[in-house]
């Protein structure tokens, strides 16, 4: 298939673009994401060696395919944060990669089942009038006022038509994305947001009120002596609410850990490294080149260390103190921050706005320190194969603690989130007395010894009797306090007392808030609950309530109200409709994908595959003889 030239003679700019054609098309081919919710991250059709990690229907998932997506996500996450990716983040990335690969295959199978195809003419039309999203952001295709120019894009197509490589990549892009666009339209057909729904959404975001309120707390308003609770009531409550007293499986453990926090010597090394980098710049090395090599802030490093322009309050205090006082063009001393030391250079400072660049040298262990720590972790694991945790920790001078973890809560002092330890206990069904391998959390290396195990179940009545009695007593107090609150509300509506006078008489706290919208959290009241709804449904000057809010009772008075502007709504209605439609399409797509997953046999064999890989790596290697 060929594209007809649109316009000839494009000048120097087009010659430059012509030279960059392969780069542009490669970027497009690697990064195309026409439908964000579909998560296209790779071509799932290629068969590569290395074994299978799962199956979706009759389609196998190779280790290479899975690991390619895994690496892509890993790189994206690393670029978005300064600190190294933690063990818990790695586990999340593994699951994201798996779900992404599964979704890709499900979608490809659905395209085949529905017989969705694309014609050459459809590709030609899309290439001419629907350029890849990345192109719209490129400076080469924008006018002086920053708007995308279809004319410049057509000029590019005319030049690119002479390059078979560029045309093949462009055609492949549309052959992959256009069928998915068709599938998207089929799956989300019928979605329409009515004017009534649009107005309600706009009103909720723009209508504002000012209010004052008092909160009545039954626990203080009603004396315990006024309430009696019988044994029959306690037993009946227990029978009717047994699920409330369900507890997850849990275990008692003894554990030890090796802290991963950089040592004082490591921190000193970071300072030395930062000072060395600063001296290299003073000696003539290019700041941008060093930023790309040395800075842990990978997003700014890609721009030679440059940060987006900022004003006071946009950056951490330590950074702004330097940025707003350092002479333009001068290099700062290493400045300590939360993530490491920053070397800062102010490029310009005008009208309260600063343009600066920096190099971040992160807090991390030195290579020697890292090796020593990993060696200690290996030694701990070796000792744990024959000794108890206490014995192993004693030999290595490590701390020992006892604690409890459950299937739902597995955070421990010194260790942090012990997810791998939780899996070892509850998924592996280890026996009491077993000692775990050494696991890694974001904060430490750690090892467990299982002291005791408790199955999930319902707590016996004897253990929860006092809790049930307190719940019944609280509910009785609420009933009494609510009746009293109704009499207060009647006084307010009769005009015999004001809310201020009522608060003073009854010893209640009067709070005043606003202006606020329905979407904002009101201090003391929250957001999207009965009290907030009652306030917005009450005319100015009138009282709402009493309204029960958790274990409290609220009486409110609306002081002022600013109605949503219908003319302003009409002016932005179609833009709002597009936004909400897109949101609903995303939700529909997710439900559709969930449905596909439920009706398709999906086999996750990653654990078995990587176990076999580890076993193979542990086998003695026979040296090759030449």
C-alpha positions in Angstrom: 0.0 0.0 0.0 1.2 3.5 -0.8 0.3 7.0 0.2 -0.2 9.6 -2.4 2.0 12.7 -2.0 0.1 15.8 -0.8 2.6 18.6 -1.3 6.1 19.0 -2.6 9.0 21.4 -1.8 9.0 21.7 2.0 12.3 23.6 2.7 14.9 23.2 5.3 12.5 22.2 8.1 11.2 19.2 6.1 14.7 18.1 5.1 15.5 18.0 8.9 12.3 16.0 9.5 13.2 13.7 6.6 16.5 12.9 8.3 14.5 12.1 11.5 11.9 9.9 9.9 13.2 6.6 11.1 13.5 7.9 14.7 10.0 9.4 14.7 8.4 6.2 13.3 10.4 4.0 15.7 9.2 6.0 18.6 5.6 5.8 17.3 5.9 2.0 16.8 7.2 1.4 20.2 5.0 3.8 22.1 1.6 3.6 20.4 -1.2 3.8 22.9 -4.3 4.7 21.0 -6.7 3.3 23.7 -5.2 3.9 27.1 -7.5 1.4 28.9 -6.5 -1.4 26.5 -2.9 -1.0 27.7 -1.2 -2.0 24.4 2.4 -2.4 25.4 3.9 -4.9 23.0 3.1 -7.1 20.0 1.7 -10.3 21.5 1.9 -12.3 18.3 5.7 -13.0 18.2 6.9 -16.4 19.4 10.1 -16.3 21.3 12.1 -18.9 23.1 12.6 -19.2 26.9 9.5 -21.1 28.1 5.9 -20.3 28.9 4.7 -18.5 32.0 1.0 -19.0 31.4 -1.9 -19.4 29.1 -5.0 -17.4 28.1 -7.5 -19.8 26.5 -5.4 -21.6 23.9 -2.8 -18.8 23.6 0.5 -19.3 25.5 2.3 -16.4 27.2 6.1 -16.7 26.8 8.5 -15.6 29.5 10.0 -13.2 27.0 6.7 -11.5 26.3 5.8 -11.2 30.0 9.3 -9.9 30.9 9.2 -7.3 28.1 6.0 -5.7 29.5 7.5 -6.1 33.0 10.6 -4.1 32.0 8.5 -1.4 30.3 6.5 -0.8 33.4 9.5 -1.0 35.7 11.2 1.7 33.6 8.2 3.9 33.7 7.9 3.6 37.5 11.6 4.3 38.0 11.4 7.4 35.8 8.5 8.7 38.0 10.3 8.5 41.3 13.7 9.4 42.8 14.2 6.4 45.1 15.0 2.9 43.8 12.1 0.6 43.2 11.3 -1.4 46.4 10.6 -5.1 46.7 6.9 -4.4 47.3 6.8 -2.2 44.2 8.4 -4.9 42.2 5.7 -7.3 43.2 3.0 -4.8 42.2 4.8 -4.3 38.8 4.8 -8.1 38.3 1.0 -8.2 38.8 0.5 -5.1 36.5 2.6 -6.7 33.8 0.7 -10.0 34.1 -2.7 -8.3 33.9 -1.5 -6.2 31.0 -0.4 -9.2 29.0 -3.6 -11.1 29.8 -5.7 -8.1 28.7 -3.8 -7.8 25.4 -4.4 -11.4 24.5 -8.0 -11.3 25.5 -8.5 -8.2 23.2 -6.7 -9.9 20.3 -8.8 -13.0 20.7 -11.9 -10.8 20.7 -10.8 -9.0 17.6 -10.5 -12.4 15.9 -13.8 -13.7 17.2 -15.7 -10.6 16.0 -13.9 -10.7 12.6 -12.8 -7.0 12.9 -10.6 -6.0 10.0 -9.3 -2.8 8.5 -9.2 -1.9 4.8 -6.3 -0.1 2.9 -8.6 2.8 2.3 -9.4 3.2 6.0 -5.6 3.2 6.7 -5.1 5.9 4.1 -7.8 8.1 5.5 -6.6 7.6 9.1 -3.0 8.4 8.1 -4.0 11.6 6.4 -6.5 13.0 9.0 -5.8 11.1 12.3 -2.1 11.4 13.0 -0.6 9.3 15.8 -1.1 11.2 19.2 2.6 11.6 19.6 2.8 13.6 16.4 0.5 16.2 17.8 2.9 17.0 20.5 6.0 17.4 18.3 7.3 20.9 17.7 7.8 20.1 14.0 4.1 19.8 13.4 3.1 22.9 15.4 2.5 26.5 14.4 4.1 29.5 16.1 1.2 29.7 18.5 1.7 26.0 19.6 -1.2 24.6 17.6 -1.0 21.3 15.7 -0.9 22.0 11.9 -2.4 19.4 9.6 -0.7 21.1 6.7 2.8 20.6 8.2 1.8 17.0 8.9 0.7 16.5 5.3 4.1 17.9 4.2 5.8 15.3 6.3 3.7 12.6 4.7 4.7 13.8 1.3 8.4 13.5 2.1 8.0 10.3 4.1 6.3 8.6 1.1 9.7 8.1 -0.4 10.9 6.1 2.6 9.7 2.5 2.6 10.7 2.0 6.2 8.7 4.9 7.4 5.6 3.9 5.4 5.8 0.3 6.7 5.9 1.5 10.3 3.1 3.9 9.8 1.0 1.3 8.1 1.7 -1.2 10.9 0.7 1.4 13.4 -2.8 1.9 11.8 -3.3 -1.8 11.2 -2.8 -2.4 14.9 -4.8 0.6 16.3 -7.7 0.9 13.9 -9.2 -2.5 14.7 -9.0 -1.7 18.3 -10.7 1.6 17.7 -13.5 -0.4 16.1 -13.7 -2.8 19.0 -13.8 0.2 21.4 -16.8 1.7 19.5 -18.6 -1.7 19.6 -18.0 -2.3 23.3 -18.9 1.3 24.4 -21.8 1.8 22.0 -24.9 3.4 23.5 -23.1 5.5 26.1 -24.7 8.9 26.3 -24.7 11.5 29.1 -28.0 13.4 29.3 -28.3 17.1 30.0 -29.9 16.3 33.3 -26.8 14.2 34.4 -24.5 17.0 33.1 -26.3 19.6 35.1 -26.3 17.6 38.3 -22.5 17.0 37.9 -21.9 20.7 37.2 -24.1 21.8 40.1 -22.4 19.5 42.5 -19.1 21.0 41.6 -20.1 24.7 41.5 -23.0 25.2 43.9 -21.6 26.6 47.2 -23.0 27.2 50.7 -22.0 28.7 54.0 -23.3 26.9 57.1 -23.0 26.6 60.8 -23.7 23.5 62.8 -23.6 21.8 66.2 -22.7 18.2 66.9 -24.4 16.2 69.6 -22.4 13.2 71.0 -24.8 10.7 72.6 -22.0 9.1 74.6 -21.6 12.3 76.6 -25.2 13.5 76.3 -26.8 10.4 78.0 -25.5 8.9 81.2 -24.7 5.1 81.4 -27.0 4.8 84.3 -30.0 5.5 82.0 -29.2 2.4 79.9 -29.6 -1.3 80.9 -28.6 -4.2 78.7 -29.8 -7.8 79.3 -28.0 -11.1 78.7 -30.7 -12.1 76.2 -30.1 -8.9 74.2 -26.3 -9.6 74.1 -26.8 -13.2 72.9 -29.4 -12.1 70.2 -27.0 -9.4 69.0 -24.2 -12.0 68.7 -26.4 -14.4 66.7 -27.6 -11.7 64.3 -24.1 -10.2 63.7 -21.8 -13.2 63.7 -20.0 -12.0 60.6 -18.9 -8.9 62.5 -16.8 -11.0 64.8 -15.0 -12.9 62.0 -11.2 -12.8 62.4 -8.6 -13.6 59.7 -5.9 -16.4 60.0 -3.0 -15.1 62.1 0.3 -16.3 63.5 2.7 -15.6 66.3 6.2 -15.1 65.1 9.8 -14.4 66.3 11.8 -12.5 63.8 15.1 -10.7 63.1 16.2 -8.2 60.5 19.0 -6.4 58.8 18.3 -2.7 58.3 18.7 -1.6 54.7 19.0 2.1 55.6 22.3 3.6 54.4 24.9 3.9 57.2 26.6 7.0 58.4 29.6 6.1 56.3 27.3 5.7 53.2 25.8 9.2 53.9 29.3 10.6 54.1 30.1 9.0 50.8 27.0 10.6 49.2 28.3 14.0 50.3 31.7 13.3 48.9 30.2 12.2 45.6 28.0 15.3 45.4 31.0 17.5 46.1 33.1 15.7 43.5 30.3 16.2 40.8 30.1 19.9 41.7 33.9 20.2 41.3 33.8 18.5 37.9 31.3 21.2 36.8 33.5 24.0 38.2 36.4 22.4 36.3 34.5 22.7 33.0 32.4 19.6 32.7 29.0 20.3 31.1 26.2 20.4 33.7 23.7 18.8 31.4 26.0 15.9 30.5 26.7 15.1 34.2 23.0 15.4 35.0 22.1 12.8 32.4 24.8 10.4 33.9 24.7 11.1 37.6 21.3 12.5 38.6 18.8 10.1 40.3 15.9 12.4 39.2 15.6 10.6 35.9 12.8 12.8 34.6 14.8 16.0 34.9 18.1 14.2 34.0 16.7 13.5 30.5 16.4 17.3 30.2 20.0 17.9 31.3 18.7 18.5 34.9 16.3 21.2 34.0 13.1 21.5 36.0 9.8 23.2 35.0 9.6 26.8 36.0 8.3 27.2 39.6 7.1 29.8 42.1 7.3 30.0 45.8 5.4 27.1 47.4 5.9 24.7 44.4 9.1 23.1 45.7 10.3 21.8 49.1 11.4 24.6 51.5 15.1 23.5 51.4 15.1 23.7 47.6 13.4 27.1 47.4 15.7 28.7 50.0 18.5 28.1 47.6 16.7 28.7 44.4 15.3 32.1 45.4 18.6 33.4 46.9 21.4 31.9 44.8 22.8 34.3 42.2 21.8 33.4 38.7 24.4 31.2 37.0 26.1 30.3 40.2 26.5 26.7 41.4 25.2 25.8 44.9 27.0 23.7 47.4 25.4 20.3 47.8 22.0 20.8 49.5 20.6 18.1 51.7 17.0 17.0 50.9 14.8 14.0 51.8 16.0 11.9 48.9 19.7 12.9 48.8 21.9 15.9 48.0 21.1 18.4 45.3 23.5 20.5 43.2 21.4 23.5 42.0 22.0 26.1 39.4 19.5 28.9 38.8 19.2 29.7 35.1 16.8 32.7 35.5 14.6 34.4 38.1 12.0 36.9 36.9 8.7 38.1 38.3 8.8 35.6 41.1 9.4 32.6 38.8 12.5 30.5 38.9 14.0 28.4 36.1 16.6 26.1 37.6 18.4 22.8 37.0 19.7 20.3 39.5 21.6 17.0 39.9 20.3 14.7 42.7 22.8 12.4 44.3 20.6 9.9 46.2 21.0 8.5 49.7 22.0 4.9 49.0 24.5 2.4 50.1 27.9 2.4 48.5 28.9 -0.6 46.5 31.1 -2.0 49.3 28.4 -1.4 51.8 25.8 -3.0 49.6 28.0 -6.1 49.2 28.6 -6.3 53.0 24.8 -6.1 53.6 24.0 -8.8 51.0 26.7 -11.0 52.4 25.2 -10.6 55.9 21.8 -11.5 54.5 23.2 -14.6 52.9 25.0 -15.6 56.1 21.7 -15.1 58.1 19.9 -17.4 55.6 22.6 -20.1 55.9 22.4 -20.0 59.7 18.6 -20.2 59.6 18.8 -23.6 57.9 20.0 -25.2 61.1 19.3 -22.7 63.9 16.4 -20.9 65.4 15.9 -17.2 64.7 17.2 -16.3 68.2 20.3 -18.5 67.8 21.1 -17.1 64.3 20.5 -13.5 65.3 22.7 -14.0 68.4 25.6 -15.2 66.3 25.3 -12.2 64.0 24.5 -9.6 66.6 21.1 -8.8 65.2 17.9 -7.7 67.1 15.1 -10.2 67.8 11.5 -9.4 68.4 8.2 -11.3 68.7 5.0 -10.2 67.1 1.7 -11.2 65.4 0.8 -10.9 61.8 -2.5 -11.8 60.0 -3.6 -12.4 56.4 -4.8 -8.8 56.4 -2.2 -7.0 58.5 1.5 -7.8 58.1 3.5 -4.7 59.1 6.2 -5.2 61.8 8.5 -2.8 63.6 11.9 -2.8 62.0 10.7 -4.8 59.0 7.9 -2.7 57.5 5.5 -4.4 55.2 6.4 -8.1 55.4 4.4 -9.3 52.4 6.7 -12.2 51.4 6.7 -13.3 55.1 2.9 -13.3 55.1 2.9 -15.4 51.9 5.4 -17.9 53.5 3.1 -18.4 56.5 -0.4 -18.4 55.1 0.1 -19.5 51.5 2.9 -22.1 52.1 1.2 -23.6 55.2 4.5 -23.9 57.1 4.5 -25.9 60.3 5.0 -24.4 63.8 8.8 -24.1 64.5 9.8 -23.6 60.9 12.3 -20.9 60.1 11.9 -19.0 56.9 14.4 -18.0 54.2 15.5 -14.4 54.3 13.0 -12.1 52.7 13.3 -8.5 51.6 11.0 -5.6 52.3 11.5 -2.0 51.4 13.2 -1.3 54.7 15.1 -4.5 55.6 16.1 -8.1 55.0 14.2 -10.3 57.6 13.7 -13.9 58.7 10.7 -15.4 60.5 10.3 -18.3 62.9 6.7 -19.5 63.2 5.8 -19.9 66.9 2.0 -20.6 66.6 -0.8 -20.4 64.1 -4.5 -19.6 64.5 -7.1 -20.4 61.8 -9.7 -17.8 60.7 -13.0 -18.0 62.4 -15.6 -16.4 64.6 -14.6 -15.0 68.0 -16.5 -16.7 70.8 -19.2 -14.8 72.7 -17.0 -14.7 75.9 -14.4 -12.6 74.1 -16.8 -10.1 72.6 -19.4 -9.8 75.3 -18.2 -6.4 76.5 -17.9 -5.1 73.0 -21.5 -6.2 72.2 -22.8 -4.6 75.4 -21.0 -1.3 74.5 -22.5 -1.4 71.0 -26.1 -1.9 72.3 -25.6 0.8 75.0 -24.3 3.2 72.3 -27.3 2.5 70.1 -29.7 3.1 73.0 -28.0 6.4 73.8 -28.3 7.4 70.1 -32.1 6.8 70.2 -32.5 8.9 73.4 -30.2 11.7 72.0 -32.0 11.7 68.7 -35.3 12.3 70.4 -33.8 15.2 72.3 -32.2 16.6 69.1 -35.7 16.6 67.4 -37.0 18.8 70.2 -34.0 21.2 69.7 -34.7 21.3 66.0 -38.3 22.3 66.7 -37.2 25.1 69.0 -34.9 26.4 66.2 -37.7 26.2 63.6 -40.2 27.9 66.0 -37.7 30.8 66.4 -37.7 30.4 70.2 -33.9 30.0 70.2 -31.1 30.5 67.7 -28.4 28.0 67.0 -25.9 30.1 68.8 -28.1 30.3 71.9 -28.8 26.5 71.7 -25.1 25.8 71.6 -24.4 28.0 74.6 -27.3 26.6 76.6 -26.5 22.9 76.0 -22.7 23.3 76.1 -22.3 22.4 72.4 -19.5 23.5 70.0 -20.8 25.8 67.2 -18.8 25.5 64.0 -19.0 27.7 60.9 -17.7 26.6 57.5 -17.8 27.7 53.9 -18.3 28.5 51.2 -17.9 24.9 50.1 -19.3 22.7 47.3 -20.8 19.2 47.6 -17.5 17.7 46.3 -15.4 19.3 49.1 -14.8 17.7 52.5 -16.4 19.9 55.2 -14.3 19.9 58.4 -16.2 17.9 61.0 -18.8 16.7 58.5 -16.9 15.0 55.7 -18.1 14.7 52.1 -20.9 13.0 50.2 -22.9 11.9 53.3 -26.4 12.5 54.7 -25.4 15.7 56.6 -23.9 17.3 53.5 -26.9 16.4 51.4 -29.3 17.8 54.0 -27.3 21.1 54.1 -27.4 21.6 50.3 -31.1 20.7 50.2 -32.0 23.3 52.8 -33.0 26.9 51.9 -31.0 29.8 53.3 -31.9 30.7 56.8 -33.5 27.4 57.6 -32.4 24.4 59.8 -31.6 20.9 58.6 -31.6 17.9 60.8 -31.2 16.2 63.1 -29.0 14.0 60.9 -27.1 11.0 62.2 -23.5 11.1 61.2 -21.6 8.0 62.3 -22.0 8.1 66.2 -23.0 11.7 66.3 -26.0 13.8 65.6 -25.8 17.1 63.6 -28.1 20.1 63.5 -27.2 22.6 60.6 -28.3 26.1 59.6 -27.6 27.3 56.0 -26.3 30.9 56.1 -25.8 31.6 52.4 -26.0 29.9 49.1 -24.4 30.6 45.7 -26.4 28.8 43.0 -24.6 27.1 40.1 -24.5 29.4 36.9 -26.7 27.8 34.2 -25.2 30.1 31.5 -21.7 29.0 32.4 -22.9 25.4 32.4 -24.4 25.8 28.9 -21.1 27.3 27.6 -19.0 24.3 28.7 -21.7 21.6 28.4 -20.3 19.7 25.4 -16.7 19.7 26.8 -18.2 18.3 30.0 -20.2 15.7 28.1 -17.0 14.5 26.3 -15.2 14.2 29.6 -17.9 12.2 31.4 -18.5 10.1 28.3 -14.8 9.2 28.2 -15.0 8.3 31.9 -18.0 6.1 31.4 -16.3 4.4 28.4 -13.3 3.6 30.6 -15.6 2.1 33.2 -17.5 0.1 30.6 -14.3 -1.2 29.1 -13.0 -2.3 32.5 -16.3 -4.2 33.1 -16.0 -5.7 29.7 -12.5 -6.9 30.3 -13.5 -8.3 33.7 -16.2 -10.2 32.0 -13.8 -11.6 29.4 -11.5 -12.8 32.2 -14.3 -14.5 34.0 -15.3 -16.5 30.9 -11.8 -17.4 29.7 -9.6 -20.0 31.2 -6.5 -18.2 32.4 -3.5 -20.2 33.7 -0.8 -18.4 35.7 2.3 -20.6 35.7 4.8 -17.9 36.6 5.7 -19.3 40.0 6.4 -22.8 38.6 8.4 -21.4 35.7 10.6 -19.2 37.8 11.0 -22.0 40.4 12.4 -24.2 37.6 14.7 -21.5 36.4 16.1 -21.1 40.0 16.6 -24.8 40.3 18.4 -24.9 37.0 20.6 -22.0 38.0 21.5 -23.8 41.2 22.7 -26.9 39.4 26.5 -27.4 39.0 27.7 -26.0 35.8 30.0 -28.2 33.7 32.8 -26.2 32.2 33.2 -26.3 28.5 36.5 -27.7 27.2 37.8 -26.4 23.9 
